[in-house]
Amino acid sequence: MNTEQQDHLLARKARVIALIIAGTIVFWIVAQLIAKQVGLPGRYAFLFDFAAIAALIWALVNIYQIWRARQTNEG
């Protein structure tokens, strides 16, 4: 696989990660609002928080992988 193809795959992976981050934040905000409106107990708020944190940690790990792959491609 040449460098151009690798750059294309890394860019695609970065776009997916950006969508995951944006979707996570939107999901988290909407879940908090709905939980408050419906009157769910506080433990459900923590469940939504932990789900959002897990998705953001996943995104951070993948961002690090992209960064390392780009450094390998350059040198």
Backbone as a chain_set.jsonl record, in Angstrom:
{"seq": "MNTEQQDHLLARKARVIALIIAGTIVFWIVAQLIAKQVGLPGRYAFLFDFAAIAALIWALVNIYQIWRARQTNEG", "coords": {"N": [[0.856, -1.174, 0.0], [0.603, 2.168, -0.903], [1.818, 5.456, 0.119], [-0.071, 7.454, -0.382], [-2.524, 6.076, -0.407], [-2.561, 5.163, 2.231], [-2.682, 7.614, 3.574], [-5.213, 8.416, 2.729], [-6.841, 6.445, 3.93], [-6.289, 6.979, 6.631], [-7.321, 9.562, 6.83], [-10.004, 9.036, 6.384], [-10.559, 7.465, 8.632], [-10.156, 9.42, 10.574], [-12.288, 11.145, 10.016], [-14.443, 9.52, 10.73], [-13.966, 9.274, 13.452], [-14.32, 11.942, 14.22], [-17.069, 12.197, 13.73], [-18.02, 10.367, 15.617], [-17.253, 11.628, 18.001], [-18.74, 14.048, 17.849], [-21.35, 12.973, 17.697], [-21.468, 11.653, 20.139], [-21.396, 13.761, 21.989], [-23.762, 15.126, 21.326], [-25.642, 13.068, 21.827], [-25.199, 12.786, 24.598], [-25.99, 15.289, 25.638], [-28.705, 15.384, 24.843], [-29.653, 13.083, 26.127], [-29.308, 13.81, 28.804], [-31.111, 15.947, 28.983], [-33.58, 14.691, 28.377], [-33.7, 12.781, 30.42], [-33.948, 14.432, 32.621], [-36.407, 15.669, 32.083], [-38.177, 13.489, 32.08], [-37.823, 12.58, 34.588], [-36.007, 10.681, 35.56], [-34.019, 8.712, 37.837], [-30.94, 9.831, 39.436], [-28.896, 7.989, 39.006], [-29.125, 7.11, 36.415], [-28.257, 9.281, 35.003], [-25.552, 9.156, 35.595], [-24.983, 6.794, 34.24], [-25.33, 7.59, 31.549], [-23.304, 9.492, 31.504], [-21.001, 7.891, 31.906], [-21.108, 6.291, 29.619], [-20.683, 8.219, 27.64], [-18.124, 9.073, 28.37], [-16.691, 6.704, 27.913], [-16.941, 6.467, 25.103], [-15.572, 8.772, 24.313], [-13.013, 8.244, 25.291], [-12.4, 6.039, 23.701], [-12.286, 7.387, 21.247], [-10.1, 9.061, 21.728], [-8.0, 7.206, 21.984], [-7.98, 6.185, 19.375], [-7.334, 8.507, 17.956], [-4.731, 8.868, 18.843], [-3.589, 6.594, 17.673], [-3.823, 7.286, 14.956], [-2.151, 9.514, 14.894], [0.331, 8.312, 15.518], [0.577, 6.627, 13.282], [0.763, 8.475, 11.197], [3.176, 9.687, 11.844], [4.901, 7.539, 11.438], [4.585, 7.187, 8.685], [5.732, 9.532, 7.718], [8.432, 9.373, 8.404]], "CA": [[0.0, 0.0, 0.0], [1.448, 3.356, -0.982], [1.584, 6.501, 1.12], [-1.317, 8.16, -0.688], [-3.632, 5.236, 0.05], [-2.548, 5.181, 3.692], [-3.206, 8.918, 3.989], [-6.666, 8.405, 2.485], [-7.457, 5.623, 4.978], [-6.185, 7.698, 7.902], [-8.265, 10.677, 6.786], [-11.343, 8.451, 6.558], [-10.665, 7.09, 10.043], [-10.284, 10.67, 11.333], [-13.669, 11.635, 9.846], [-15.309, 8.66, 11.546], [-13.741, 9.657, 14.85], [-14.972, 13.238, 14.412], [-18.508, 11.938, 13.826], [-18.268, 9.711, 16.905], [-17.151, 12.649, 19.047], [-19.902, 14.934, 17.748], [-22.537, 12.198, 18.056], [-21.431, 11.386, 21.581], [-21.765, 14.981, 22.715], [-25.189, 15.36, 21.089], [-26.348, 12.037, 22.589], [-25.076, 13.066, 26.028], [-26.827, 16.445, 25.967], [-30.112, 14.988, 24.688], [-29.977, 12.124, 27.189], [-29.442, 14.56, 30.058], [-32.366, 16.709, 28.944], [-34.711, 13.767, 28.446], [-33.72, 12.186, 31.758], [-34.466, 15.442, 33.542], [-37.825, 15.874, 31.77], [-38.929, 12.292, 32.446], [-37.671, 12.394, 36.028], [-35.221, 9.481, 35.868], [-33.105, 8.884, 38.963], [-29.594, 10.312, 39.136], [-27.991, 6.926, 38.571], [-29.171, 7.046, 34.954], [-27.379, 10.355, 34.527], [-24.197, 8.606, 35.646], [-24.874, 5.818, 33.161], [-25.099, 8.357, 30.325], [-21.968, 10.093, 31.616], [-19.983, 6.862, 31.696], [-21.153, 5.901, 28.205], [-20.027, 9.288, 26.888], [-16.691, 9.011, 28.683], [-16.13, 5.547, 27.21], [-16.838, 6.799, 23.681], [-14.524, 9.769, 24.136], [-11.733, 7.558, 25.495], [-12.187, 5.284, 22.469], [-11.868, 8.351, 20.23], [-8.748, 9.51, 22.063], [-7.081, 6.112, 21.635], [-7.886, 6.137, 17.925], [-6.594, 9.7, 17.535], [-3.328, 8.56, 19.098], [-3.168, 5.646, 16.642], [-3.653, 8.042, 13.719], [-0.956, 10.336, 15.066], [1.501, 7.433, 15.395], [0.659, 6.145, 11.905], [1.247, 9.568, 10.368], [4.606, 9.855, 12.125], [5.579, 6.424, 10.786], [4.557, 7.452, 7.251], [6.649, 10.616, 7.396], [9.845, 9.051, 8.588]], "C": [[0.902, 1.237, 0.0], [1.013, 4.414, 0.037], [0.261, 7.234, 0.882], [-2.538, 7.378, -0.217], [-3.709, 5.221, 1.578], [-3.088, 6.506, 4.221], [-4.715, 8.991, 3.808], [-7.384, 7.6, 3.574], [-7.407, 6.312, 6.337], [-7.15, 8.876, 7.95], [-9.691, 10.174, 6.983], [-11.57, 8.068, 8.02], [-10.849, 8.335, 10.909], [-11.692, 11.241, 11.21], [-14.651, 10.82, 10.676], [-15.177, 9.043, 13.018], [-14.415, 10.999, 15.141], [-16.485, 13.071, 14.544], [-18.867, 11.273, 15.152], [-18.231, 10.735, 18.038], [-18.377, 13.556, 19.029], [-21.185, 14.209, 18.156], [-22.615, 11.91, 19.543], [-21.894, 12.596, 22.373], [-23.259, 15.275, 22.545], [-26.021, 14.356, 21.879], [-26.343, 12.373, 24.079], [-25.994, 14.231, 26.435], [-28.312, 16.068, 25.901], [-30.52, 14.023, 25.798], [-30.151, 12.832, 28.524], [-30.758, 15.327, 30.102], [-33.583, 15.801, 29.09], [-34.824, 13.156, 29.838], [-34.303, 13.169, 32.774], [-35.97, 15.648, 33.343], [-38.683, 14.71, 32.263], [-38.861, 12.047, 33.955], [-36.937, 11.116, 36.404], [-34.304, 9.741, 37.063], [-31.7, 9.293, 38.507], [-28.644, 9.243, 38.635], [-28.011, 6.762, 37.054], [-28.322, 8.155, 34.334], [-25.932, 9.874, 34.544], [-23.976, 7.57, 34.546], [-24.602, 6.521, 31.821], [-23.709, 8.994, 30.336], [-20.878, 9.067, 31.325], [-19.956, 6.372, 30.254], [-20.451, 6.957, 27.34], [-18.524, 9.279, 27.133], [-16.037, 7.85, 27.949], [-15.959, 5.838, 25.719], [-15.72, 7.805, 23.429], [-13.136, 9.18, 24.376], [-11.392, 6.724, 24.265], [-11.673, 6.206, 21.36], [-10.44, 8.822, 20.481], [-7.707, 8.454, 21.703], [-6.899, 6.043, 20.123], [-7.166, 7.354, 17.354], [-5.102, 9.475, 17.74], [-2.792, 7.588, 18.044], [-2.952, 6.349, 15.303], [-2.373, 8.865, 13.784], [0.308, 9.501, 14.89], [1.665, 6.936, 13.957], [1.178, 7.246, 10.989], [2.73, 9.826, 10.615], [5.42, 8.752, 11.457], [5.646, 6.654, 9.281], [5.556, 8.535, 6.847], [8.104, 10.199, 7.448], [10.116, 7.644, 8.345]], "O": [[1.838, 1.34, 0.794], [-0.007, 4.28, 0.712], [-0.438, 7.591, 1.831], [-3.482, 7.961, 0.315], [-4.799, 5.262, 2.147], [-3.85, 6.533, 5.186], [-5.416, 9.563, 4.642], [-8.42, 8.03, 4.081], [-8.364, 6.242, 7.108], [-7.733, 9.159, 8.997], [-10.491, 10.811, 7.668], [-12.639, 8.316, 8.577], [-11.615, 8.31, 11.872], [-12.236, 11.763, 12.183], [-15.585, 11.371, 11.258], [-16.173, 9.124, 13.737], [-15.016, 11.17, 16.201], [-17.113, 13.727, 15.375], [-19.901, 11.583, 15.743], [-19.08, 10.711, 18.93], [-18.984, 13.806, 20.071], [-22.012, 14.767, 18.877], [-23.695, 11.921, 20.134], [-22.683, 12.476, 23.311], [-23.938, 15.63, 23.508], [-26.995, 14.734, 22.53], [-27.371, 12.256, 24.745], [-26.685, 14.16, 27.451], [-29.08, 16.399, 26.804], [-31.615, 14.137, 26.349], [-31.047, 12.489, 29.295], [-31.437, 15.354, 31.129], [-34.507, 16.11, 29.842], [-35.925, 13.028, 30.374], [-35.054, 12.783, 33.669], [-36.716, 15.785, 34.312], [-39.774, 14.913, 32.795], [-39.732, 11.39, 34.526], [-37.21, 10.528, 37.451], [-33.863, 10.871, 37.272], [-31.332, 9.119, 37.345], [-27.69, 9.545, 37.918], [-27.022, 6.323, 36.467], [-27.74, 7.977, 33.263], [-25.172, 10.151, 33.616], [-22.883, 7.488, 33.985], [-23.741, 6.09, 31.055], [-23.024, 9.033, 29.314], [-19.94, 9.349, 30.58], [-18.887, 6.069, 29.725], [-19.711, 6.616, 26.417], [-17.741, 9.458, 26.201], [-14.937, 8.0, 27.417], [-14.933, 5.489, 25.137], [-15.001, 7.697, 22.435], [-12.177, 9.585, 23.72], [-10.241, 6.697, 23.829], [-10.746, 5.857, 20.629], [-9.659, 8.963, 19.54], [-6.647, 8.785, 21.172], [-5.78, 5.863, 19.642], [-6.454, 7.233, 16.357], [-4.297, 9.857, 16.89], [-1.664, 7.744, 17.576], [-1.997, 6.038, 14.591], [-1.603, 8.899, 12.825], [1.243, 9.915, 14.204], [2.791, 6.836, 13.468], [1.965, 6.965, 10.084], [3.463, 10.151, 9.68], [6.518, 9.009, 10.962], [6.663, 6.347, 8.66], [6.154, 8.47, 5.773], [8.911, 10.628, 6.624], [11.261, 7.207, 8.458]]}, "num_chains": 1, "name": "protein.A"}
